[in-house]
Amino acid sequence: MSVRPYWEPRFDAYGDVDLRQRDRLLEQAAQRDLTDLVVFAHGWNNTRTMATRLYDRFFAPFPELLGEAGPARLGYMGVVWPSMRFADESLAGSPPEPAPGAPPDLDADVQRPGLDAETHRALEVVFPGRRQIVARLAELLAERSERLAALDEFGVLVRGLVRVRGEYGTAGDTAEADGDADAGIPAMFGEDVPEVCERFAAALTEARGKSDAEDRAFPDSGLGGLWDGAHELLRQATYYVMRRRAGAVGREGLGPVLGALAALRPAPRLHLVGHSFGGRLVSYALSGLPEGATVASVTLLQGAFSHYAFAERLPHAADRRGALHSAAHRVRGPVVSCHSRHDTALGLLYPVASRALRDDAPLLPDDTRWGAIGYDGVQAVEGCPRLDLAKALEGPFPAEGCVSVDVSEVVRHGVPPAGAHSDICHEELARLVLRAGRIGEG
């Protein structure tokens, strides 16, 4: 690990923390007499090793930057929780790579979307006891049948795989209610399967651009093109489970641990950082804090949850509010949302996956109801400043409240379908964490 002291407590899918690791963290943090502790929660990863690699790279610039910022006794903590990624997506903090098994004469973004071996294994781990369902889904993706019945079967199996309700308690069952507590189940789990797949296929085409090479390699006709959308349906359904899990781990697991850290005397100032679903995790941890406990700052890196989550009133439904509307009051400093227009996972695919069941209005290009906070920042929060990266790093930084920072200048690299979603290991973003928390400023 590039920094010390560093702790890496593990949480299970329900938010239960490894008790020995928690106790060691509390004991050693007290002994170190820390002034500040940066707590980072990853988004999608398949293994603890992948998470550790991300934390190592993201934290690496901190010691030198902190030396410039002033005196502080800073500790680091990486949250490890069970999530997964599809193998055709770049790891956070790693250079974009073609997916395993891609044909050598084609780019990764034009390969046929079957279920590769790595993703197959990851699904079996995430959904224990459902190996037969995963195997049948893989068969259907490989066959790409022209029969509508096969596509319908795929949709039924996906919905059975994720078990839409009841698995992760209250924080999990709010699912996509981040921006609207009455939003309910996403439409992808209740609408006509071919229609859902068609919407995902269209979003994928926009995300990657249809190339001549792709048309020559895979000249789909009939239902063939919809299987691209079916593959994306499986991905988004899996990530729906990860979103629910992140809420549960944050509220039931990380929140109480942060409360115990806040009870130390002297207590370190706590700075939360979350990438993707990890942004949802640390945000929901605020609602899991004990009465009276607070954190010093929150920095969201490409947060994969609603841009209305912190809104007191929704623009399209004035009688409703964001699920985290009161959470910012548990933060003494700012809640910073870093967002990038190059993040196609959040800009194009997230809205399709998040649209609520029984919403009859078509999803239009200017429809903001289902947008992600990591794509266009905090929305519908009065007085929330919007800064470009240069101003955020060099100008006066807001001392409290929600802040949106456009980081498109550095968060810009990545391959479809996720785009720049995982391009987060930059010194500029490390500096933002320090600025948001006023770490080392005395």
C-alpha positions as CSV (number, residue, x, y, z in Angstrom):
1,M,0.0,0.0,0.0
2,S,1.3,3.4,-1.0
3,V,0.2,5.1,2.3
4,R,0.3,4.5,6.0
5,P,-1.5,4.0,8.3
6,Y,-4.1,2.1,6.3
7,W,-7.0,-0.1,7.2
8,E,-9.3,-2.3,5.0
9,P,-12.3,-3.5,6.9
10,R,-14.6,-6.0,5.0
11,F,-18.4,-6.0,5.0
12,D,-20.7,-8.7,3.8
13,A,-23.7,-8.2,1.5
14,Y,-25.9,-7.3,4.5
15,G,-23.6,-4.8,6.0
16,D,-22.1,-6.9,8.7
17,V,-18.4,-5.9,9.3
18,D,-15.6,-8.3,10.2
19,L,-15.5,-7.6,14.0
20,R,-11.8,-8.3,14.5
21,Q,-11.0,-5.8,11.7
22,R,-13.4,-3.2,13.1
23,D,-11.9,-3.5,16.6
24,R,-8.3,-3.3,15.3
25,L,-9.3,-0.2,13.3
26,L,-10.7,1.5,16.4
27,E,-7.8,0.6,18.6
28,Q,-5.1,1.6,16.2
29,A,-6.9,4.8,15.1
30,A,-7.0,5.9,18.7
31,Q,-3.4,5.0,19.3
32,R,-2.3,7.0,16.2
33,D,-4.1,10.2,17.5
34,L,-5.2,11.0,13.9
35,T,-6.5,14.4,13.0
36,D,-8.2,13.1,9.8
37,L,-9.3,9.8,8.3
38,V,-10.1,9.4,4.6
39,V,-12.6,6.6,4.0
40,F,-13.0,5.3,0.4
41,A,-15.6,2.9,-0.9
42,H,-15.1,1.3,-4.3
43,G,-17.8,0.7,-6.9
44,W,-17.7,-2.4,-9.0
45,N,-14.9,-4.8,-8.5
46,N,-14.8,-8.6,-8.5
47,T,-12.2,-9.2,-5.8
48,R,-10.6,-7.6,-2.7
49,T,-7.3,-7.5,-4.6
50,M,-8.9,-5.3,-7.3
51,A,-10.3,-2.9,-4.6
52,T,-6.9,-2.7,-2.8
53,R,-5.2,-1.9,-6.1
54,L,-7.7,1.0,-6.7
55,Y,-7.1,2.4,-3.2
56,D,-3.3,2.1,-3.6
57,R,-3.4,4.1,-6.8
58,F,-5.9,6.7,-5.7
59,F,-4.2,7.4,-2.3
60,A,-0.6,7.5,-3.8
61,P,-0.5,11.3,-4.4
62,F,-1.8,12.2,-0.9
63,P,1.5,12.2,1.1
64,E,3.2,14.7,-1.3
65,L,0.0,16.8,-1.6
66,L,-0.4,16.8,2.1
67,G,3.1,17.9,2.6
68,E,2.3,21.0,0.6
69,A,-1.0,21.6,2.4
70,G,0.3,21.7,5.9
71,P,0.5,19.6,9.1
72,A,-2.0,16.8,9.6
73,R,-1.9,13.2,10.9
74,L,-3.9,11.5,8.2
75,G,-5.1,7.9,8.1
76,Y,-6.6,6.0,5.2
77,M,-9.3,3.4,5.1
78,G,-10.5,1.3,2.1
79,V,-14.0,-0.2,2.4
80,V,-14.3,-3.7,0.9
81,W,-17.8,-4.9,0.1
82,P,-19.0,-7.7,-2.2
83,S,-19.7,-6.2,-5.6
84,M,-18.9,-7.2,-9.2
85,R,-18.1,-5.9,-12.6
86,F,-18.6,-7.3,-16.1
87,A,-15.3,-8.2,-17.7
88,D,-15.8,-5.9,-20.7
89,E,-15.5,-2.9,-18.5
90,S,-12.3,-1.2,-17.3
91,L,-11.3,-1.5,-13.7
92,A,-11.3,1.8,-11.8
93,G,-7.7,3.1,-11.8
94,S,-6.6,0.9,-14.7
95,P,-6.0,1.7,-18.4
96,P,-8.9,0.7,-20.6
97,E,-8.4,-2.8,-22.0
98,P,-10.3,-5.0,-24.5
99,A,-12.6,-7.6,-22.8
100,P,-11.1,-11.1,-22.4
101,G,-11.9,-13.2,-25.5
102,A,-12.4,-10.4,-27.9
103,P,-11.6,-11.3,-31.5
104,P,-8.0,-10.1,-32.3
105,D,-9.0,-8.3,-35.4
106,L,-11.7,-6.3,-33.8
107,D,-11.9,-3.6,-31.2
108,A,-13.4,-4.5,-27.8
109,D,-16.4,-2.3,-28.5
110,V,-17.5,-4.3,-31.5
111,Q,-17.4,-7.8,-30.1
112,R,-20.4,-10.1,-29.9
113,P,-21.9,-9.7,-26.4
114,G,-21.8,-13.2,-25.1
115,L,-21.1,-14.1,-21.5
116,D,-17.4,-14.5,-21.0
117,A,-15.9,-16.9,-18.5
118,E,-14.8,-14.3,-16.0
119,T,-18.2,-12.7,-15.8
120,H,-19.9,-16.1,-15.7
121,R,-17.9,-17.0,-12.6
122,A,-18.5,-13.6,-11.0
123,L,-22.3,-14.0,-11.4
124,E,-22.1,-17.4,-9.7
125,V,-20.3,-15.9,-6.8
126,V,-22.7,-12.9,-6.5
127,F,-25.8,-15.1,-6.9
128,P,-25.0,-18.3,-4.9
129,G,-27.5,-21.1,-5.4
130,R,-28.5,-19.8,-8.9
131,R,-25.9,-21.5,-11.0
132,Q,-28.4,-23.1,-13.3
133,I,-30.0,-19.8,-14.0
134,V,-26.6,-18.2,-14.8
135,A,-25.8,-21.2,-17.1
136,R,-29.0,-20.9,-19.0
137,L,-28.6,-17.1,-19.4
138,A,-25.1,-17.8,-20.9
139,E,-26.6,-20.4,-23.3
140,L,-29.2,-18.0,-24.5
141,L,-26.7,-15.2,-25.1
142,A,-24.5,-17.6,-27.1
143,E,-27.4,-18.9,-29.2
144,R,-28.9,-15.5,-30.0
145,S,-32.0,-17.2,-31.1
146,E,-34.5,-15.6,-33.6
147,R,-37.4,-16.9,-31.5
148,L,-39.2,-14.3,-29.4
149,A,-39.9,-17.0,-26.8
150,A,-36.1,-17.2,-26.2
151,L,-35.9,-13.5,-25.5
152,D,-38.9,-13.7,-23.2
153,E,-37.3,-16.6,-21.4
154,F,-34.1,-14.6,-21.0
155,G,-36.1,-11.7,-19.4
156,V,-37.9,-14.1,-17.0
157,L,-34.6,-15.6,-15.9
158,V,-32.9,-12.2,-15.3
159,R,-35.8,-11.2,-13.1
160,G,-35.6,-14.4,-11.2
161,L,-31.9,-14.1,-10.8
162,V,-32.0,-10.7,-9.1
163,R,-35.1,-11.3,-6.9
164,V,-36.3,-7.7,-7.1
165,R,-37.6,-7.4,-3.5
166,G,-36.6,-8.2,0.0
167,E,-33.0,-9.3,0.0
168,Y,-31.1,-6.4,1.6
169,G,-33.5,-4.9,4.1
170,T,-34.9,-1.3,4.1
171,A,-31.8,0.4,2.6
172,G,-31.7,-2.2,-0.1
173,D,-35.4,-2.2,-1.0
174,T,-35.4,1.6,-1.6
175,A,-33.3,0.5,-4.7
176,E,-33.8,3.2,-7.3
177,A,-35.8,5.4,-5.0
178,D,-32.8,7.7,-4.5
179,G,-34.5,10.5,-6.4
180,D,-38.1,9.6,-5.7
181,A,-39.2,7.6,-2.7
182,D,-42.3,6.5,-4.7
183,A,-40.5,5.5,-7.9
184,G,-40.8,1.7,-7.2
185,I,-39.4,-1.1,-9.3
186,P,-37.5,-0.1,-12.5
187,A,-39.4,-0.7,-15.7
188,M,-36.8,-3.2,-17.0
189,F,-38.2,-5.7,-14.6
190,G,-41.9,-5.4,-15.5
191,E,-42.2,-4.3,-19.1
192,D,-42.2,-6.3,-22.4
193,V,-38.8,-7.9,-22.7
194,P,-38.2,-7.1,-26.4
195,E,-39.1,-3.5,-25.8
196,V,-36.7,-3.3,-22.9
197,C,-33.9,-4.9,-24.9
198,E,-34.6,-2.6,-27.8
199,R,-34.1,0.5,-25.5
200,F,-30.8,-0.9,-24.2
201,A,-29.6,-1.8,-27.7
202,A,-30.3,1.8,-28.8
203,A,-28.4,3.2,-25.8
204,L,-25.5,0.9,-26.5
205,T,-25.4,2.0,-30.2
206,E,-25.3,5.6,-29.1
207,A,-22.6,4.9,-26.5
208,R,-20.2,3.2,-28.8
209,G,-21.2,4.4,-32.3
210,K,-22.1,1.7,-34.9
211,S,-18.9,1.1,-37.0
212,D,-18.6,-0.5,-40.4
213,A,-16.3,-3.1,-38.9
214,E,-19.1,-4.1,-36.5
215,D,-21.7,-4.4,-39.3
216,R,-19.4,-6.6,-41.3
217,A,-18.4,-8.8,-38.4
218,F,-21.9,-9.3,-36.9
219,P,-24.6,-8.5,-39.6
220,D,-27.6,-8.9,-37.2
221,S,-31.1,-9.2,-38.6
222,G,-34.4,-9.9,-37.0
223,L,-33.9,-10.4,-33.2
224,G,-30.2,-10.6,-33.5
225,G,-29.6,-6.9,-32.5
226,L,-31.9,-7.2,-29.5
227,W,-29.5,-9.7,-27.9
228,D,-27.0,-6.8,-27.5
229,G,-29.8,-5.2,-25.4
230,A,-30.4,-8.5,-23.6
231,H,-26.8,-8.6,-22.5
232,E,-27.1,-5.1,-21.3
233,L,-30.3,-6.0,-19.4
234,L,-28.4,-8.7,-17.5
235,R,-25.6,-6.2,-16.7
236,Q,-28.0,-3.5,-15.5
237,A,-30.1,-6.0,-13.5
238,T,-26.9,-7.2,-11.8
239,Y,-25.9,-3.6,-11.0
240,Y,-29.4,-3.0,-9.7
241,V,-28.6,-5.6,-7.0
242,M,-25.2,-3.9,-6.4
243,R,-27.0,-0.6,-5.9
244,R,-29.4,-2.1,-3.4
245,R,-26.5,-3.8,-1.6
246,A,-24.5,-0.6,-1.5
247,G,-27.4,1.1,0.3
248,A,-27.6,-1.7,2.9
249,V,-23.8,-1.8,3.5
250,G,-23.7,1.9,3.9
251,R,-26.6,2.3,6.3
252,E,-26.3,-0.9,8.3
253,G,-22.5,-1.4,8.1
254,L,-20.3,1.6,7.4
255,G,-22.6,4.1,9.2
256,P,-22.2,2.4,12.7
257,V,-18.5,2.0,12.2
258,L,-18.1,5.7,11.4
259,G,-20.2,6.4,14.5
260,A,-17.7,4.4,16.6
261,L,-14.8,6.3,15.0
262,A,-16.5,9.6,15.8
263,A,-16.8,8.6,19.4
264,L,-13.0,8.3,19.9
265,R,-11.4,10.9,22.0
266,P,-9.9,12.8,20.4
267,A,-11.9,11.9,17.3
268,P,-10.5,12.2,13.8
269,R,-12.3,14.2,11.2
270,L,-14.0,11.8,8.8
271,H,-13.8,12.3,5.1
272,L,-15.9,10.0,2.9
273,V,-15.1,9.2,-0.7
274,G,-17.1,6.9,-2.9
275,H,-16.8,5.8,-6.6
276,S,-19.8,4.7,-8.6
277,F,-22.0,2.5,-6.3
278,G,-19.5,3.3,-3.5
279,G,-20.8,6.9,-3.8
280,R,-24.2,5.5,-2.9
281,L,-22.7,3.5,-0.1
282,V,-21.0,6.4,1.6
283,S,-24.1,8.6,1.1
284,Y,-26.4,6.0,2.7
285,A,-23.8,5.7,5.5
286,L,-24.8,9.2,6.6
287,S,-28.3,7.9,7.4
288,G,-26.7,5.1,9.4
289,L,-24.7,7.4,11.7
290,P,-25.7,7.4,15.4
291,E,-27.6,10.4,16.7
292,G,-25.4,13.4,16.9
293,A,-22.5,12.0,14.8
294,T,-21.3,13.8,11.7
295,V,-18.6,13.6,9.1
296,A,-16.4,16.4,7.9
297,S,-16.8,16.0,4.1
298,V,-18.1,13.8,1.3
299,T,-16.6,13.5,-2.2
300,L,-18.5,11.5,-4.8
301,L,-16.6,10.2,-7.8
302,Q,-18.9,9.4,-10.7
303,G,-21.7,8.6,-8.3
304,A,-24.1,6.0,-9.6
305,F,-27.3,7.2,-8.1
306,S,-30.0,9.8,-8.8
307,H,-29.0,13.4,-9.3
308,Y,-32.1,14.3,-7.3
309,A,-31.0,12.3,-4.2
310,F,-30.3,15.4,-2.1
311,A,-33.3,17.5,-3.4
312,E,-35.8,18.8,-1.0
313,R,-38.4,18.9,-3.8
314,L,-38.4,17.1,-7.1
315,P,-38.9,19.3,-10.2
316,H,-41.3,16.8,-11.8
317,A,-43.2,16.0,-8.5
318,A,-43.3,18.9,-6.0
319,D,-44.9,16.7,-3.3
320,R,-41.9,14.3,-3.2
321,R,-38.2,14.7,-2.3
322,G,-35.0,12.9,-2.8
323,A,-34.2,9.9,-0.6
324,L,-31.1,11.6,0.9
325,H,-32.7,15.1,1.3
326,S,-31.7,15.3,4.9
327,A,-28.4,13.4,4.7
328,A,-26.3,16.5,3.9
329,H,-27.1,17.8,7.3
330,R,-24.9,15.1,8.8
331,V,-21.9,16.6,6.9
332,R,-20.2,19.6,8.6
333,G,-18.4,20.5,5.3
334,P,-19.3,20.1,1.7
335,V,-20.9,17.2,-0.3
336,V,-19.0,17.3,-3.5
337,S,-20.2,15.6,-6.7
338,C,-17.6,15.1,-9.3
339,H,-19.2,14.5,-12.7
340,S,-18.1,13.9,-16.3
341,R,-19.9,14.1,-19.6
342,H,-17.6,11.3,-20.9
343,D,-19.2,8.8,-18.5
344,T,-21.5,6.9,-20.9
345,A,-22.4,4.3,-18.3
346,L,-24.2,7.1,-16.4
347,G,-25.2,9.4,-19.2
348,L,-26.8,6.8,-21.5
349,L,-27.4,3.5,-19.8
350,Y,-28.3,4.6,-16.3
351,P,-31.5,6.5,-17.3
352,V,-32.8,3.5,-19.3
353,A,-32.1,1.2,-16.4
354,S,-33.6,3.5,-13.8
355,R,-36.9,4.5,-15.4
356,A,-39.8,3.4,-13.1
357,L,-42.4,0.8,-13.9
358,R,-45.8,2.3,-14.9
359,D,-44.1,5.5,-16.2
360,D,-45.9,5.9,-19.5
361,A,-43.9,8.9,-20.7
362,P,-41.2,8.0,-23.3
363,L,-37.6,8.5,-22.3
364,L,-36.7,11.6,-24.3
365,P,-33.1,13.0,-24.7
366,D,-34.0,16.0,-22.5
367,D,-35.8,13.9,-19.8
368,T,-33.9,14.6,-16.6
369,R,-36.0,12.5,-14.2
370,W,-33.7,9.5,-14.3
371,G,-30.3,11.2,-14.5
372,A,-27.2,10.2,-12.5
373,I,-25.3,12.5,-10.1
374,G,-22.0,11.4,-11.6
375,Y,-23.1,12.6,-15.1
376,D,-24.4,16.1,-14.5
377,G,-23.9,16.7,-10.8
378,V,-26.4,17.6,-8.1
379,Q,-29.7,18.8,-9.3
380,A,-32.7,20.7,-7.7
381,V,-30.7,21.7,-4.6
382,E,-31.0,25.4,-4.0
383,G,-27.7,27.3,-3.8
384,C,-25.6,24.4,-5.1
385,P,-22.6,26.0,-6.9
386,R,-21.4,24.4,-10.2
387,L,-17.6,24.7,-10.6
388,D,-15.2,23.7,-13.3
389,L,-12.1,21.8,-12.2
390,A,-9.7,24.7,-12.4
391,K,-12.0,26.9,-10.2
392,A,-12.5,24.1,-7.8
393,L,-8.7,23.5,-7.4
394,E,-7.5,27.1,-7.4
395,G,-10.4,29.4,-6.3
396,P,-12.3,29.6,-3.0
397,F,-14.0,26.3,-2.2
398,P,-17.5,26.2,-0.6
399,A,-17.3,25.4,3.1
400,E,-20.6,23.5,3.3
401,G,-23.6,22.3,1.3
402,C,-23.8,20.5,-2.0
403,V,-21.2,21.3,-4.7
404,S,-21.0,20.1,-8.3
405,V,-17.5,19.9,-9.9
406,D,-17.2,19.2,-13.7
407,V,-14.2,16.9,-13.9
408,S,-14.6,16.1,-17.6
409,E,-11.1,17.6,-18.2
410,V,-9.5,14.6,-16.5
411,V,-12.2,11.9,-16.3
412,R,-12.4,11.3,-20.0
413,H,-10.8,8.0,-21.0
414,G,-12.5,4.6,-21.3
415,V,-14.0,2.1,-23.8
416,P,-17.7,1.5,-24.4
417,P,-20.1,0.8,-22.8
418,A,-18.9,2.5,-19.6
419,G,-16.8,5.2,-21.2
420,A,-14.9,7.2,-18.6
421,H,-16.9,5.9,-15.6
422,S,-13.8,4.3,-14.0
423,D,-11.2,6.9,-15.0
424,I,-10.8,8.3,-11.5
425,C,-7.1,7.9,-10.4
426,H,-5.9,11.4,-11.0
427,E,-3.9,13.8,-8.8
428,E,-6.5,16.5,-9.4
429,L,-9.3,14.3,-7.8
430,A,-7.0,13.6,-4.8
431,R,-6.6,17.4,-4.4
432,L,-10.3,17.8,-4.5
433,V,-10.7,15.5,-1.6
434,L,-8.1,17.5,0.4
435,R,-9.8,20.8,-0.5
436,A,-13.3,19.6,0.3
437,G,-12.1,18.4,3.7
438,R,-9.7,21.3,4.3
439,I,-7.2,18.6,5.3
440,G,-3.9,20.1,6.5
441,E,-5.2,23.6,6.6
442,G,-4.8,24.0,10.4
